[in-house]
């Protein structure tokens, strides 16, 4: 029976191709996995059940579960030895089911790849009961980090239920999900003996443009490994790298960390984020036909003073090394500064803000609550430094750019960019030279997961001790100068 696109999304109903299921089972055979029981918690029409029956001939128990009764019927008719039941993953008593199985246990499958927020947008109900499973609070919840993949929740729980057993978890998922699941397992000392990921083409198999993999986690009582070998494909025999947990921190490349980890420390110059305003249609303007005219995102041509307008670069423009093509209306020089002063110093600008108060007041982020009207976020004296060394957080390459002033005005950046504020061109050039060095790049790459939504973060950048890097590069005097400037200016 055909189901609607909405229902398909809610149920994560993207069937695993039979050929891919066979490839996965062939790999498990090569890894010498020989289960006594095979369980597929979200079996769909049974591709993995059929492949498992063919691959693990000595196994005596195959169990499949799915929420869709039509899928259960198809899977049961196609499987030769499996028992298939209708069940909702989120209400089933999995600890009891798993406790009754002989070891080794193989839990295999392809859980839904949808996020909880995506399900919320269609009022979907096929998701876990609401709880703060990731224990997020404060700014993390405010900025959206509480959003998670449904499969992340499912795989995390499965590993918790299997910990202490002789078992294997073998699941197709987004690469980012595999990493988060392992990170949780390692932090909570779940008994994993070894883990590996194998890249797959989500586009070819599912028409999905995401980085995806097969996660294989081998569990055994007393297992304490906190590393994972990453293979390029299901057929690869040698890993391309090993990632893992070191000193409570997730490391993308352990070999690079071993070589350059000594540079980890506190940056002598503080990395900053660009300015956040959450209303580009009002706060970002392009030059109009005359010097004092500007065009906003609503298609309006307006006349404004220059006092609060600054040339700006968006993340995409910064990544390309472009010249600023627009201006940002920056209403404050520091967080919490009273914006009412704009009325007297720039009445045209104030009237413009007042005329679009409905849009600015409608900004949903709680960071604007109990702040002066028309506030922005992530602004300080550093925002107006004449020179900057900056990088986009979104793009999958380390590309540090020098941002020069334009027409004697400092260029500001949007909140997806990070930068070091500089007071001279020579200082900016020196810092970029350090950041472009092989040592700095290898250091950063040891922590960067390029499949992440924002692979480069302020936390990552700040973990490099630039002063130590300068000393190792023969710049003792420059290093001392950087440390002195940091102390004096306290950016």
Secondary structure as UniProt FT lines:
FT   HELIX           5..11
FT   HELIX           18..30
FT   TURN            31..32
FT   STRAND          37..40
FT   TURN            41..42
FT   TURN            44..45
FT   HELIX           47..55
FT   TURN            57..58
FT   STRAND          61..66
FT   HELIX           69..78
FT   STRAND          83..86
FT   TURN            89..91
FT   HELIX           94..99
FT   STRAND          105..109
FT   HELIX           116..121
FT   TURN            122..123
FT   TURN            133..134
FT   HELIX           138..142
FT   TURN            143..146
FT   HELIX           150..162
FT   TURN            163..164
FT   STRAND          167..174
FT   HELIX           175..187
FT   TURN            188..189
FT   STRAND          192..201
FT   HELIX           202..206
FT   STRAND          211..219
FT   TURN            221..222
FT   STRAND          227..231
FT   TURN            234..235
FT   STRAND          241..246
FT   TURN            247..248
FT   STRAND          249..251
FT   HELIX           254..260
FT   HELIX           261..263
FT   STRAND          272..273
FT   STRAND          275..276
FT   HELIX           280..283
FT   STRAND          284..287
FT   TURN            291..292
FT   STRAND          293..296
FT   TURN            297..298
FT   STRAND          301..303
FT   TURN            307..308
FT   STRAND          309..313
FT   HELIX           315..320
FT   STRAND          326..329
FT   TURN            335..336
FT   TURN            340..341
FT   HELIX           342..345
FT   HELIX           347..355
FT   HELIX           357..361
FT   HELIX           366..368
FT   TURN            369..370
FT   TURN            373..374
FT   HELIX           381..384
FT   STRAND          387..392
FT   STRAND          401..403
FT   TURN            407..408
FT   STRAND          412..414
FT   TURN            415..416
FT   STRAND          417..422
FT   HELIX           425..435
FT   HELIX           438..445
FT   TURN            446..447
FT   TURN            450..451
FT   TURN            453..454
FT   HELIX           458..462
FT   HELIX           466..472
FT   TURN            473..474
FT   HELIX           476..489
//
